[in-house]
Amino acid sequence: MAPPPKQQTMKERILETADKLFYLQGIRAIGVDTIAAEVGISKRTLYNHFPSKDALIAAYLERRFVQPRPSDKPPAGQILATFDALERRFAAKDFRGCPFVNAVAELGAQDRAVKKIAVAFKESRRVWFRNRLNELGVADAEALATQLVLLVDGSITQDLVRDDPGMARAAKEAAMVLLRNAGVDVGDGTTEPAKRDRRTPH
Protein backbone atom coordinates (compact mmCIF):
# COMPACT_ATOMS: atom_id res chain seq x y z
CA MET A 1 0.00 0.00 0.00
CA ALA A 2 1.41 3.37 -1.01
CA PRO A 3 2.08 5.83 1.81
CA PRO A 4 -0.33 8.80 2.01
CA PRO A 5 0.87 11.94 0.23
CA LYS A 6 2.92 14.27 2.38
CA GLN A 7 0.90 17.24 3.59
CA GLN A 8 2.23 20.59 2.40
CA THR A 9 3.58 23.03 4.93
CA MET A 10 2.14 26.54 4.94
CA LYS A 11 5.35 27.86 3.41
CA GLU A 12 5.07 25.35 0.57
CA ARG A 13 1.42 26.29 -0.02
CA ILE A 14 2.28 29.98 -0.19
CA LEU A 15 5.16 29.37 -2.57
CA GLU A 16 3.16 27.06 -4.84
CA THR A 17 0.38 29.65 -5.07
CA ALA A 18 2.83 32.47 -5.73
CA ASP A 19 4.53 30.36 -8.40
CA LYS A 20 1.27 29.82 -10.27
CA LEU A 21 0.10 33.43 -10.03
CA PHE A 22 3.47 35.05 -10.77
CA TYR A 23 4.05 32.86 -13.81
CA LEU A 24 0.57 33.04 -15.34
CA GLN A 25 -0.36 36.64 -14.51
CA GLY A 26 2.93 38.44 -13.95
CA ILE A 27 4.99 39.43 -10.92
CA ARG A 28 3.99 43.09 -10.96
CA ALA A 29 0.31 42.28 -11.45
CA ILE A 30 0.16 40.06 -8.35
CA GLY A 31 0.49 41.50 -4.87
CA VAL A 32 0.95 39.70 -1.59
CA ASP A 33 -2.71 40.46 -0.74
CA THR A 34 -3.82 38.40 -3.74
CA ILE A 35 -1.52 35.51 -2.83
CA ALA A 36 -2.65 35.53 0.81
CA ALA A 37 -6.31 35.55 -0.23
CA GLU A 38 -5.77 32.69 -2.66
CA VAL A 39 -4.11 30.61 0.07
CA GLY A 40 -6.76 31.62 2.59
CA ILE A 41 -4.45 33.28 5.12
CA SER A 42 -3.78 36.79 6.38
CA LYS A 43 -1.04 38.92 4.91
CA ARG A 44 0.66 38.84 8.30
CA THR A 45 0.81 35.03 8.17
CA LEU A 46 2.36 35.24 4.72
CA TYR A 47 4.99 37.67 6.00
CA ASN A 48 5.81 35.25 8.83
CA HIS A 49 7.11 32.89 6.13
CA PHE A 50 8.36 35.41 3.56
CA PRO A 51 9.38 38.78 5.05
CA SER A 52 8.80 40.69 1.81
CA LYS A 53 7.48 40.34 -1.71
CA ASP A 54 11.10 40.45 -2.93
CA ALA A 55 11.88 37.41 -0.77
CA LEU A 56 8.86 35.61 -2.24
CA ILE A 57 9.94 36.48 -5.79
CA ALA A 58 13.43 35.12 -5.12
CA ALA A 59 11.98 31.91 -3.67
CA TYR A 60 9.69 31.56 -6.71
CA LEU A 61 12.62 31.80 -9.12
CA GLU A 62 14.76 29.44 -7.04
CA ARG A 63 11.87 26.94 -7.13
CA ARG A 64 11.93 27.17 -10.93
CA PHE A 65 15.71 26.61 -11.00
CA VAL A 66 15.54 22.89 -11.79
CA GLN A 67 18.43 20.99 -13.34
CA PRO A 68 17.83 18.59 -16.27
CA ARG A 69 17.30 15.01 -15.19
CA PRO A 70 20.11 12.51 -15.80
CA SER A 71 19.60 10.57 -19.02
CA ASP A 72 20.83 7.30 -20.51
CA LYS A 73 20.67 8.77 -24.02
CA PRO A 74 23.92 9.56 -25.81
CA PRO A 75 25.00 13.21 -25.51
CA ALA A 76 23.75 14.31 -28.95
CA GLY A 77 20.42 12.64 -28.28
CA GLN A 78 20.13 14.54 -25.01
CA ILE A 79 20.82 17.83 -26.77
CA LEU A 80 18.17 17.22 -29.43
CA ALA A 81 15.69 15.96 -26.84
CA THR A 82 15.85 19.42 -25.28
CA PHE A 83 14.05 20.81 -28.32
CA ASP A 84 11.51 17.97 -28.32
CA ALA A 85 10.72 18.84 -24.69
CA LEU A 86 10.36 22.49 -25.65
CA GLU A 87 7.83 21.63 -28.35
CA ARG A 88 5.73 19.70 -25.84
CA ARG A 89 5.94 22.59 -23.38
CA PHE A 90 4.98 25.13 -26.05
CA ALA A 91 1.83 23.13 -26.75
CA ALA A 92 0.67 23.40 -23.13
CA LYS A 93 -2.07 25.94 -22.46
CA ASP A 94 -0.26 27.35 -19.44
CA PHE A 95 3.02 28.11 -21.22
CA ARG A 96 4.01 31.75 -20.70
CA GLY A 97 7.67 31.69 -21.67
CA CYS A 98 10.80 31.56 -19.55
CA PRO A 99 10.07 32.67 -15.98
CA PHE A 100 13.58 34.07 -15.58
CA VAL A 101 13.41 36.21 -18.72
CA ASN A 102 9.91 37.30 -17.73
CA ALA A 103 11.11 38.35 -14.28
CA VAL A 104 13.97 40.45 -15.64
CA ALA A 105 11.69 41.98 -18.27
CA GLU A 106 9.11 42.91 -15.64
CA LEU A 107 11.35 44.07 -12.82
CA GLY A 108 14.22 45.50 -14.85
CA ALA A 109 17.90 44.65 -14.97
CA GLN A 110 18.47 46.98 -11.99
CA ASP A 111 16.85 44.39 -9.72
CA ARG A 112 20.17 42.74 -8.99
CA ALA A 113 18.81 39.83 -6.97
CA VAL A 114 16.47 38.75 -9.75
CA LYS A 115 19.05 39.30 -12.46
CA LYS A 116 21.62 37.27 -10.52
CA ILE A 117 19.26 34.27 -10.31
CA ALA A 118 18.31 34.62 -13.99
CA VAL A 119 21.93 34.80 -15.13
CA ALA A 120 22.81 31.78 -12.98
CA PHE A 121 19.96 29.78 -14.51
CA LYS A 122 20.86 30.67 -18.11
CA GLU A 123 24.51 29.92 -17.47
CA SER A 124 23.63 26.54 -15.94
CA ARG A 125 21.82 25.63 -19.15
CA ARG A 126 24.75 26.78 -21.27
CA VAL A 127 27.15 24.74 -19.14
CA TRP A 128 24.87 21.69 -19.50
CA PHE A 129 25.10 21.98 -23.30
CA ARG A 130 28.86 22.52 -23.08
CA ASN A 131 29.30 19.38 -20.97
CA ARG A 132 27.37 17.27 -23.48
CA LEU A 133 29.44 18.75 -26.32
CA ASN A 134 32.66 18.01 -24.45
CA GLU A 135 31.50 14.40 -24.12
CA LEU A 136 31.14 14.39 -27.91
CA GLY A 137 34.66 15.77 -28.37
CA VAL A 138 33.47 18.95 -30.10
CA ALA A 139 36.40 21.30 -30.68
CA ASP A 140 34.82 24.62 -29.59
CA ALA A 141 32.23 23.47 -27.12
CA GLU A 142 32.02 26.88 -25.45
CA ALA A 143 30.92 28.72 -28.57
CA LEU A 144 28.54 25.99 -29.75
CA ALA A 145 26.92 25.78 -26.30
CA THR A 146 26.19 29.50 -26.48
CA GLN A 147 24.67 29.08 -29.95
CA LEU A 148 22.42 26.26 -28.74
CA VAL A 149 21.19 28.37 -25.82
CA LEU A 150 20.38 31.15 -28.28
CA LEU A 151 18.31 28.67 -30.31
CA VAL A 152 16.40 27.67 -27.17
CA ASP A 153 15.67 31.25 -26.15
CA GLY A 154 14.87 32.30 -29.70
CA SER A 155 12.37 29.49 -30.13
CA ILE A 156 10.65 30.46 -26.87
CA THR A 157 10.29 34.05 -28.08
CA GLN A 158 8.98 32.98 -31.48
CA ASP A 159 6.43 30.64 -29.91
CA LEU A 160 5.13 33.38 -27.64
CA VAL A 161 4.73 35.77 -30.58
CA ARG A 162 3.36 33.25 -33.10
CA ASP A 163 1.72 30.73 -30.76
CA ASP A 164 3.36 28.01 -32.82
CA PRO A 165 4.98 25.01 -31.07
CA GLY A 166 6.65 24.23 -34.42
CA MET A 167 9.22 26.91 -33.58
CA ALA A 168 10.90 24.33 -31.34
CA ARG A 169 11.16 21.99 -34.34
CA ALA A 170 12.74 24.72 -36.42
CA ALA A 171 15.25 25.37 -33.63
CA LYS A 172 15.99 21.63 -33.45
CA GLU A 173 16.71 21.54 -37.19
CA ALA A 174 19.10 24.47 -36.78
CA ALA A 175 20.76 22.67 -33.85
CA MET A 176 21.25 19.60 -36.04
CA VAL A 177 23.01 21.74 -38.65
CA LEU A 178 25.32 23.19 -36.01
CA LEU A 179 26.08 19.76 -34.59
CA ARG A 180 26.80 18.30 -38.02
CA ASN A 181 29.12 21.21 -38.78
CA ALA A 182 30.94 20.38 -35.54
CA GLY A 183 31.45 16.78 -36.69
CA VAL A 184 28.61 15.10 -34.81
CA ASP A 185 26.46 12.49 -36.55
CA VAL A 186 22.88 13.29 -35.58
CA GLY A 187 21.21 11.05 -38.15
CA ASP A 188 17.72 12.31 -38.96
CA GLY A 189 17.13 13.59 -35.46
CA THR A 190 14.82 10.71 -34.54
CA THR A 191 17.32 7.88 -34.15
CA GLU A 192 19.97 7.55 -31.50
CA PRO A 193 22.75 9.90 -32.64
CA ALA A 194 26.37 8.89 -32.35
CA LYS A 195 29.62 10.77 -32.52
CA ARG A 196 31.20 10.73 -35.97
CA ASP A 197 34.64 9.20 -36.10
CA ARG A 198 36.93 12.18 -36.65
CA ARG A 199 39.51 9.96 -38.39
CA THR A 200 37.06 9.39 -41.23
CA PRO A 201 36.77 12.17 -43.85
CA HIS A 202 33.39 13.89 -43.85
Backbone hydrogen bonds, N-H to C=O, Kabsch-Sander energy under -0.5 kcal/mol:
donor,donor_aa,acceptor,acceptor_aa,energy
13,R,9,T,-2.2
14,I,10,M,-2.5
15,L,11,K,-2.4
16,E,12,E,-2.6
17,T,13,R,-2.1
18,A,14,I,-2.7
19,D,15,L,-2.6
20,K,16,E,-2.0
21,L,17,T,-2.4
22,F,18,A,-3.1
23,Y,19,D,-2.1
24,L,20,K,-2.3
25,Q,21,L,-2.5
26,G,21,L,-0.7
26,G,22,F,-1.3
30,I,26,G,-0.9
31,G,29,A,-0.6
35,I,31,G,-1.8
36,A,32,V,-2.8
37,A,33,D,-2.5
38,E,34,T,-2.3
39,V,35,I,-2.1
40,G,36,A,-2.1
41,I,36,A,-2.5
46,L,42,S,-1.9
47,Y,43,K,-2.4
48,N,44,R,-1.2
49,H,45,T,-0.8
49,H,46,L,-1.3
50,F,46,L,-2.6
56,L,52,S,-1.6
57,I,53,K,-2.6
58,A,54,D,-2.4
59,A,55,A,-2.0
60,Y,56,L,-2.3
61,L,57,I,-2.3
62,E,58,A,-2.4
63,R,59,A,-2.0
64,R,60,Y,-1.3
65,F,61,L,-0.7
65,F,62,E,-0.6
66,V,64,R,-2.0
78,Q,74,P,-2.1
79,I,75,P,-2.2
80,L,76,A,-2.4
81,A,77,G,-2.1
82,T,78,Q,-1.0
82,T,79,I,-0.7
83,F,79,I,-0.6
83,F,80,L,-0.8
84,D,80,L,-1.3
85,A,81,A,-2.6
86,L,82,T,-1.8
87,E,83,F,-2.0
88,R,84,D,-1.8
89,R,85,A,-2.3
90,F,86,L,-3.0
91,A,87,E,-1.4
92,A,89,R,-1.4
95,F,92,A,-1.5
96,R,97,G,-0.5
102,N,98,C,-2.6
103,A,99,P,-1.9
104,V,100,F,-2.0
105,A,101,V,-2.7
106,E,102,N,-2.4
107,L,103,A,-2.8
108,G,104,V,-2.2
111,D,108,G,-1.7
112,R,110,Q,-1.7
115,K,111,D,-2.6
116,K,112,R,-2.5
117,I,113,A,-1.7
118,A,114,V,-2.5
119,V,115,K,-3.0
120,A,116,K,-2.2
121,F,117,I,-2.3
122,K,118,A,-2.5
123,E,119,V,-2.7
124,S,120,A,-2.0
125,R,121,F,-1.7
126,R,122,K,-2.0
127,V,123,E,-2.8
128,W,124,S,-1.8
129,F,125,R,-2.2
130,R,126,R,-2.6
131,N,127,V,-2.7
132,R,128,W,-1.9
133,L,129,F,-2.5
134,N,130,R,-2.5
135,E,131,N,-1.8
136,L,132,R,-1.2
137,G,134,N,-1.1
138,V,133,L,-2.3
141,A,138,V,-0.6
141,A,139,A,-0.7
144,L,140,D,-2.0
145,A,141,A,-2.4
146,T,142,E,-1.7
147,Q,143,A,-1.9
148,L,144,L,-2.3
149,V,145,A,-2.1
150,L,146,T,-2.0
151,L,147,Q,-1.7
152,V,148,L,-2.1
153,D,149,V,-2.7
154,G,150,L,-2.6
155,S,151,L,-2.2
156,I,152,V,-1.9
157,T,153,D,-2.1
158,Q,154,G,-2.4
159,D,155,S,-2.3
160,L,156,I,-2.2
161,V,157,T,-2.0
162,R,158,Q,-2.9
163,D,159,D,-2.9
167,M,164,D,-2.2
168,A,165,P,-1.8
169,R,165,P,-0.6
170,A,166,G,-2.0
171,A,167,M,-2.0
172,K,168,A,-2.1
173,E,169,R,-2.3
174,A,170,A,-1.9
175,A,171,A,-2.3
176,M,172,K,-2.3
177,V,173,E,-1.7
178,L,174,A,-2.1
179,L,175,A,-2.6
180,R,176,M,-2.6
181,N,177,V,-2.4
182,A,178,L,-1.1
183,G,180,R,-1.9
184,V,179,L,-2.5
185,D,194,A,-1.0
186,V,184,V,-0.8
189,G,186,V,-1.9
194,A,185,D,-1.4
196,R,183,G,-0.8
198,R,196,R,-0.5
200,T,197,D,-1.7
